[in-house]
Structures are given as structure tokens and as C-alpha cells.
Amino acid sequence: MTSSGPKAPRVLIPPPVLFVAALLLGVVVHRIVPVAAAPPPAVPLLRLAGLALFVCSGVLAAASFVTLDRHRTTFRTDRPVSALVTSGPFRLTRNPMYLSLMILIAGVSALVNSFWPLALLVPVVVVVQRLAITPEERYLAELYGSAYGQYCRRVRRWL
């Protein structure tokens, strides 16, 4: 740490790795112990909802990346940020990229009619909160001070 603040958030495991691990574990568990998310008559509607969630996830992720790029800052948790981004999807949620991964897991769970990826979503969000979001928020508070505090009061962590 320097006098101007930490060089980067202290995030041990990149959150996308945690989300992908939860998704893959859910798929593996479903192969071993299949538990449907919905009964057979609801599957076509569930798949349609899954497709919609999948698309929404992609749009939210793309908008987040574009917004960060416009501000010439990084999405990587192992690199220092160069701007406090409060526009685009960041004006609605402080974690649009993590939210997009949550929506992706829900969409995949619906598309394959499996309960397990959705069931693993809660624990992975708790882990991401502890291992990534808390260190990121601490880092941003130290780096941007009252501007970040005002942003946190204005914009919710999720929605």
C-alpha cells in the first residue's frame, strides 16, 4: 500500500471463476442427482425464460464492459482502477458484472431445467460478497473517499 492508497483491491479469486465453478458444479450434480427446476408441462415456458435471462445477462455484461472502457478503467480485480464509474449500468447497481453472472446462472438453470445451478447461486453470492465485493468496496472507499460514499448511498449494491 502506498500513501495514495492501495494499488488494487485484494481479491484472492476472480469472481467469474467462482460463478463458473458454481455453474459447472451445478451441472455435474445434476448429472448425478437430476432435480428438475420445473415439471414437464412448464419446460417450454421455462426454456423461454432461460433464453431471455441469458440474453439479458449478455446485454448487461456488454454494457458494463463498454462503460468501463469508455472511462478507460479495468474490470479486473487484480489491477488498479483509474476512475470511479457511476454511469451506464453502474448508475443502477454497483455490481452489474456480478449481477450479469447471477442472471446467467439463473438462465442456464432454466434452459437445462436443473435446480442445482440455481441452488448454488446463493452460496456463491455469499462467497463473492465476502471474498470480492467487501475488499473492492474497501479499496474504492479508500481511493475515492466521500465520492464513493455518496455513490453507495445513491446506488444499491445489487438492485
Backbone bond lengths (Angstrom), bond angles and torsions (degrees), N, CA, C in turn:
res aa  C-N    CA-C-N  psi(-1)  N-CA   C-N-CA  omega(-1)  CA-C   N-CA-C  phi
1 M - - - 1.441 - - 1.523 108.76 -
2 T 1.305 116.21 137.39 1.456 120.71 177.69 1.520 108.84 -105.91
3 S 1.324 116.02 176.68 1.456 119.24 -179.84 1.525 111.28 -67.30
4 S 1.322 118.48 -21.07 1.458 120.67 179.77 1.527 111.69 -88.24
5 G 1.325 117.47 1.72 1.460 120.36 178.04 1.510 111.25 118.20
6 P 1.313 116.08 176.42 1.460 120.25 -178.19 1.527 110.96 -67.89
7 K 1.318 115.34 151.21 1.460 120.67 -179.13 1.521 112.42 -72.54
8 A 1.319 117.22 -32.12 1.467 122.70 179.65 1.522 108.10 -162.61
9 P 1.332 116.60 160.06 1.468 117.27 175.68 1.521 109.97 -61.59
10 R 1.292 116.16 148.81 1.474 120.16 179.28 1.521 109.76 -92.35
11 V 1.325 115.02 76.44 1.462 122.10 -179.92 1.516 107.47 -104.87
12 L 1.329 116.18 117.99 1.465 120.91 -174.38 1.523 113.51 -74.10
13 I 1.327 116.91 -41.16 1.464 121.71 -178.29 1.519 107.73 -124.71
14 P 1.326 118.33 126.74 1.471 119.26 178.72 1.534 110.44 -59.00
15 P 1.325 117.89 128.42 1.454 121.07 -177.62 1.537 115.10 -52.54
16 P 1.335 120.53 -38.52 1.469 117.94 177.40 1.526 112.34 -57.21
17 V 1.319 117.49 -33.37 1.464 120.86 177.95 1.532 109.85 -63.13
18 L 1.330 116.88 -41.30 1.462 121.07 179.49 1.530 111.36 -65.84
19 F 1.331 116.25 -42.87 1.461 119.78 179.54 1.533 111.24 -65.99
20 V 1.323 116.95 -43.86 1.470 120.32 179.03 1.528 110.16 -64.72
21 A 1.324 117.32 -39.81 1.473 120.48 177.90 1.526 110.53 -60.91
22 A 1.332 117.07 -42.87 1.464 120.52 178.65 1.525 110.76 -63.91
23 L 1.314 116.67 -41.22 1.462 120.59 179.22 1.524 111.01 -64.18
24 L 1.322 116.22 -47.57 1.471 119.95 179.82 1.527 111.39 -64.57
25 L 1.317 116.98 -40.70 1.461 120.09 177.34 1.524 110.51 -62.07
26 G 1.322 116.40 -40.87 1.459 120.63 177.44 1.515 112.35 -60.76
27 V 1.332 116.63 -40.92 1.466 121.18 178.71 1.531 110.21 -66.97
28 V 1.321 116.96 -42.36 1.470 121.01 179.55 1.529 110.20 -64.39
29 V 1.322 117.11 -46.47 1.463 120.16 179.55 1.528 109.80 -62.10
30 H 1.324 117.39 -37.46 1.465 120.28 178.57 1.528 111.35 -63.10
31 R 1.313 116.86 -35.32 1.476 119.83 177.69 1.533 110.98 -66.42
32 I 1.327 116.31 -34.02 1.464 121.41 -178.15 1.534 111.02 -83.23
33 V 1.332 115.60 -46.64 1.466 122.08 -178.57 1.529 108.32 -129.42
34 P 1.320 117.14 82.81 1.468 118.50 -176.89 1.532 112.28 -66.62
35 V 1.327 114.84 124.38 1.455 121.24 174.50 1.524 106.48 -131.25
36 A 1.316 116.00 114.84 1.460 120.68 -178.25 1.529 110.71 -71.49
37 A 1.304 115.02 147.71 1.459 120.60 176.20 1.526 110.67 -80.64
38 A 1.336 116.83 -22.90 1.463 121.08 -178.35 1.524 109.61 -149.41
39 P 1.330 117.33 155.59 1.462 120.06 177.23 1.530 110.62 -70.10
40 P 1.348 117.88 158.29 1.467 121.84 -176.10 1.534 115.93 -48.94
41 P 1.330 120.39 -40.95 1.471 118.00 -179.27 1.537 113.80 -63.18
42 A 1.317 117.07 -25.48 1.469 121.07 -177.51 1.523 113.31 -90.34
43 V 1.329 117.76 -7.10 1.463 121.20 -173.64 1.535 113.26 -58.88
44 P 1.340 120.45 -44.69 1.472 118.18 179.04 1.531 112.93 -58.74
45 L 1.332 116.64 -42.49 1.461 120.27 178.04 1.525 110.91 -67.44
46 L 1.319 116.14 -39.31 1.462 120.97 177.91 1.528 110.75 -61.87
47 R 1.307 116.53 -42.39 1.481 120.27 179.20 1.520 111.18 -65.38
48 L 1.317 116.44 -38.27 1.460 120.18 176.41 1.531 110.38 -62.95
49 A 1.327 115.68 -43.84 1.470 120.04 176.82 1.527 110.38 -62.93
50 G 1.336 116.64 -40.53 1.462 120.87 178.26 1.517 112.13 -61.39
51 L 1.322 115.80 -41.93 1.465 120.09 177.94 1.526 110.69 -63.82
52 A 1.327 116.60 -42.65 1.470 120.58 177.99 1.530 110.77 -61.83
53 L 1.328 117.22 -43.31 1.465 120.62 177.91 1.522 111.18 -63.85
54 F 1.323 116.16 -41.48 1.462 121.50 178.70 1.532 110.27 -58.41
55 V 1.324 116.48 -45.93 1.469 121.27 179.36 1.529 110.55 -65.96
56 C 1.328 117.00 -44.86 1.474 120.45 178.88 1.521 111.21 -59.41
57 S 1.311 116.55 -40.50 1.458 121.36 177.98 1.526 110.54 -59.68
58 G 1.315 115.93 -46.45 1.462 120.45 -179.91 1.517 112.62 -63.95
59 V 1.320 116.76 -41.54 1.474 121.00 179.28 1.522 110.17 -64.16
60 L 1.329 116.57 -45.05 1.464 120.51 179.92 1.530 111.26 -63.99
61 A 1.314 117.02 -42.77 1.467 120.50 178.41 1.525 110.63 -63.64
62 A 1.328 116.67 -46.22 1.470 120.32 -179.45 1.528 111.04 -61.87
63 A 1.328 116.75 -44.21 1.469 120.19 178.71 1.527 110.94 -62.10
64 S 1.321 116.84 -36.57 1.467 120.95 178.77 1.529 110.91 -66.31
65 F 1.330 115.96 -46.98 1.470 119.75 178.70 1.522 111.43 -61.34
66 V 1.322 116.94 -43.91 1.472 121.05 -179.83 1.530 110.04 -62.36
67 T 1.328 116.55 -43.08 1.465 120.37 -179.75 1.530 110.87 -63.20
68 L 1.316 117.24 -44.95 1.467 120.17 177.94 1.527 110.95 -62.61
69 D 1.318 116.06 -40.97 1.470 120.37 178.92 1.525 111.08 -62.96
70 R 1.314 117.19 -40.82 1.478 120.94 178.29 1.522 111.49 -60.52
71 H 1.314 115.49 -33.29 1.470 120.36 179.79 1.529 111.93 -90.71
72 R 1.314 115.42 3.53 1.466 122.58 178.93 1.533 112.43 52.50
73 T 1.315 114.30 48.02 1.458 119.83 176.94 1.522 108.91 -129.97
74 T 1.295 116.08 168.82 1.457 121.42 -172.13 1.521 112.80 -96.92
75 F 1.305 115.40 157.54 1.466 121.96 171.82 1.524 110.00 -99.56
76 R 1.314 117.09 -9.93 1.469 121.51 -175.14 1.522 110.89 -78.24
77 T 1.315 115.10 136.69 1.465 120.17 -177.76 1.521 113.16 -81.52
78 D 1.319 117.10 -5.41 1.466 120.11 178.74 1.531 111.99 -102.67
79 R 1.301 116.55 9.80 1.466 121.54 -179.78 1.524 110.15 -125.92
80 P 1.318 117.04 150.90 1.468 119.30 178.32 1.532 111.14 -71.80
81 V 1.316 115.76 145.33 1.462 119.86 175.71 1.522 108.59 -86.24
82 S 1.330 115.80 156.27 1.452 119.79 179.90 1.521 112.17 -115.78
83 A 1.332 116.84 -0.51 1.460 120.22 179.78 1.521 109.60 -157.77
84 L 1.319 114.87 148.54 1.456 120.91 171.11 1.524 105.95 -89.17
85 V 1.303 116.59 109.32 1.464 121.65 -174.61 1.524 108.90 -92.92
86 T 1.338 114.96 121.39 1.467 121.04 -178.47 1.522 111.93 -128.36
87 S 1.314 117.22 13.09 1.466 121.23 -179.10 1.520 110.07 -112.05
88 G 1.320 115.85 -179.02 1.458 120.05 -178.87 1.514 109.35 59.84
89 P 1.329 117.97 -142.72 1.466 119.41 -179.42 1.530 112.84 -64.74
90 F 1.333 117.33 -18.64 1.462 121.14 179.66 1.530 111.76 -72.20
91 R 1.327 118.04 -9.16 1.462 120.29 174.87 1.526 111.27 -82.77
92 L 1.345 116.50 -14.08 1.466 121.57 -179.23 1.530 112.90 -105.05
93 T 1.321 117.05 -30.54 1.458 123.17 -179.05 1.527 108.50 -149.82
94 R 1.327 116.49 143.08 1.466 119.25 179.49 1.526 111.51 -77.51
95 N 1.320 117.83 -12.40 1.465 121.52 -176.91 1.530 112.17 -131.20
96 P 1.322 118.35 57.73 1.464 118.60 -176.10 1.533 113.72 -64.20
97 M 1.312 117.20 -30.23 1.470 118.52 -179.17 1.529 111.05 -72.65
98 Y 1.309 117.13 -39.42 1.460 119.93 176.50 1.530 110.04 -69.68
99 L 1.320 115.89 -37.43 1.459 119.94 176.28 1.529 110.27 -61.90
100 S 1.326 117.16 -39.44 1.470 119.79 178.84 1.529 110.52 -63.75
101 L 1.329 117.27 -35.08 1.467 120.10 177.58 1.528 111.18 -70.61
102 M 1.324 117.11 -35.19 1.464 120.30 175.30 1.529 110.40 -63.71
103 I 1.320 115.64 -44.95 1.464 120.75 179.14 1.526 110.23 -64.31
104 L 1.319 116.95 -37.72 1.465 120.91 177.96 1.532 110.97 -60.71
105 I 1.321 116.71 -46.72 1.467 120.37 179.53 1.525 110.32 -61.91
106 A 1.321 117.02 -43.25 1.465 120.03 178.11 1.526 110.20 -62.21
107 G 1.327 116.74 -40.64 1.462 120.65 179.06 1.511 112.68 -65.08
108 V 1.322 117.08 -44.37 1.461 120.54 178.87 1.527 110.02 -64.78
109 S 1.314 116.57 -40.99 1.459 121.03 178.15 1.532 110.12 -57.92
110 A 1.320 116.48 -42.94 1.465 120.89 178.83 1.531 111.18 -70.07
111 L 1.324 117.37 -42.13 1.466 120.88 -178.73 1.527 112.18 -60.35
112 V 1.325 116.71 -39.40 1.468 119.92 -177.97 1.532 112.08 -98.07
113 N 1.331 116.08 4.27 1.468 122.43 179.87 1.530 111.27 50.99
114 S 1.330 114.48 54.35 1.456 120.33 178.94 1.524 110.37 -125.64
115 F 1.297 115.31 132.20 1.454 122.26 177.89 1.530 111.95 -72.48
116 W 1.327 117.80 -32.27 1.467 121.77 -168.69 1.524 115.87 -62.73
117 P 1.331 121.01 -47.02 1.474 117.79 178.39 1.533 111.92 -58.95
118 L 1.333 115.70 -38.25 1.458 119.82 178.65 1.529 111.04 -67.10
119 A 1.331 116.79 -40.14 1.469 120.81 178.57 1.524 111.72 -63.10
120 L 1.318 116.81 -33.72 1.470 120.51 -179.24 1.526 112.62 -81.62
121 L 1.320 116.72 -7.37 1.459 120.34 -179.30 1.531 111.48 -65.44
122 V 1.318 117.76 -42.01 1.470 120.41 -178.61 1.531 111.10 -62.01
123 P 1.343 118.92 -51.78 1.465 117.22 178.84 1.529 113.68 -61.26
124 V 1.322 117.56 -37.27 1.465 117.92 -178.91 1.526 110.89 -68.53
125 V 1.316 117.99 -34.35 1.465 119.71 177.33 1.533 110.36 -66.76
126 V 1.316 117.20 -38.81 1.471 120.82 177.09 1.532 109.70 -62.33
127 V 1.325 117.13 -43.86 1.464 121.32 179.44 1.528 110.74 -65.54
128 V 1.328 117.67 -44.27 1.474 121.26 178.85 1.523 109.96 -62.61
129 Q 1.325 116.78 -40.42 1.465 120.27 177.83 1.525 110.24 -57.69
130 R 1.319 116.08 -47.27 1.463 120.94 -176.05 1.531 112.51 -73.25
131 L 1.345 116.83 -46.09 1.465 120.45 -172.32 1.521 114.72 -88.21
132 A 1.330 117.67 -19.51 1.464 119.16 -176.33 1.528 113.12 -123.64
133 I 1.319 116.58 -55.27 1.465 118.75 -172.44 1.532 111.80 -65.52
134 T 1.321 117.66 -44.54 1.466 119.80 179.88 1.534 111.60 -60.19
135 P 1.358 119.25 -48.04 1.471 118.10 176.44 1.535 113.13 -63.93
136 E 1.326 117.10 -36.84 1.465 119.97 178.63 1.526 110.73 -63.94
137 E 1.333 116.45 -43.68 1.463 119.65 -179.62 1.524 111.46 -65.75
138 R 1.320 116.31 -39.25 1.462 120.55 177.30 1.542 110.08 -61.93
139 Y 1.326 115.69 -44.37 1.463 122.30 178.70 1.531 111.09 -60.44
140 L 1.325 116.51 -49.02 1.466 120.48 -178.17 1.520 111.47 -66.39
141 A 1.328 117.53 -36.72 1.466 120.57 177.52 1.521 110.78 -64.20
142 E 1.319 116.32 -40.77 1.459 119.67 178.92 1.527 111.03 -68.96
143 L 1.311 116.21 -37.95 1.462 121.44 -176.93 1.526 112.67 -75.82
144 Y 1.337 117.15 -41.87 1.470 120.49 -171.87 1.523 114.25 -113.84
145 G 1.325 117.24 -1.36 1.461 121.46 172.55 1.514 115.66 52.14
146 S 1.337 115.17 -126.99 1.467 119.82 -173.73 1.528 112.40 -65.67
147 A 1.325 117.98 -29.30 1.476 119.78 177.96 1.523 110.15 -62.03
148 Y 1.330 116.65 -39.94 1.464 119.77 177.89 1.524 110.21 -70.96
149 G 1.319 117.47 -39.08 1.468 121.24 177.29 1.526 111.41 -59.60
150 Q 1.318 116.73 -43.00 1.471 120.96 177.78 1.526 110.38 -64.04
151 Y 1.320 116.39 -41.62 1.471 121.19 177.90 1.530 110.06 -60.53
152 C 1.321 117.19 -44.48 1.471 120.99 179.70 1.524 111.99 -63.41
153 R 1.326 116.93 -35.64 1.472 119.72 178.16 1.532 111.28 -71.35
154 R 1.309 116.66 -27.95 1.469 122.22 -177.37 1.526 113.35 -87.96
155 V 1.332 116.31 -33.49 1.478 120.65 -172.85 1.521 108.68 -122.59
156 R 1.321 115.84 130.26 1.461 120.70 -179.97 1.522 110.87 -73.39
157 R 1.326 115.37 159.00 1.461 120.92 179.92 1.522 110.55 -62.29
158 W 1.310 117.86 -43.58 1.461 120.93 -177.67 1.518 110.20 -110.64
159 L 1.289 118.57 -77.33 1.476 121.69 178.40 1.507 110.83 -143.28
